[in-house]
Amino acid sequence: MIRETASERNTTIPWSVRRATAADLEAILSIQKECPEAPDWSSSIWRRTLSGDQTGHPLRVCFVAVEGRLANRGGSLLGFSAGCCAGELSELESVATSVSARGLGIGRALCSRVMEWCREQGAQATELEVRASNEVALGLYRSLGFVEQGVRRRYYRDPIEDAVLMSADMRMTADATEFREK
């Protein structure tokens, strides 16, 4: 089966980014299932992330990209991102864009929004890991100011693959993380 992305069809889908809520759980799980490169979080992990409870550590957040210019007016979910912050260190934990909406800048906007939130929480650095074969994600992260720090051998399963460890100095990436919504 061949799937076209939005950029291959040369179409523009208006979209916006907002903080995720518990009502987004099923759509997030659907996109996660569609994107094998996304971490396979259980629904209970997502429920805790989406609960908005910020009493524990690390602090965690999730954003979604929603079809339409007004994020609070419904529309299909096009992607999500999740991150956590523990003091001066944060992590971009997960980013996924629906296959049908790739090529529109949604992944960049979702990453940027998590990084902005982490910076607001006091983070000075953000870390992540990414499959060594995921050239698209590696290029995106580099463009956002991430640099390679090392490799975790055989970190991923199905298929077994190395993870590239990356980090960004949040004090140096303020301009790189500005994003646009279509």
TASUL-V527619 format. One record per run of one state. SS is the DSSP state (~ for helix, > for strand, _ for the rest). FROM is the first residue (numbers start at 1). TO is the last residue. If there is no record, write none. Layout:
BEGIN
ss->(SS;SS)
from->(FROM;FROM)
to->(TO;TO)
END
This chain:
BEGIN
ss->(_;>;_;~;_;~;_;>;_;>;_;>;_;~;_;~;_;>;_;~;_;>;_;>;_)
from->(1;15;20;22;35;43;51;59;68;77;87;89;98;99;102;106;121;125;132;135;144;147;157;161;170)
to->(14;19;21;34;42;50;58;67;76;86;88;97;98;101;105;120;124;131;134;143;146;156;160;169;182)
END
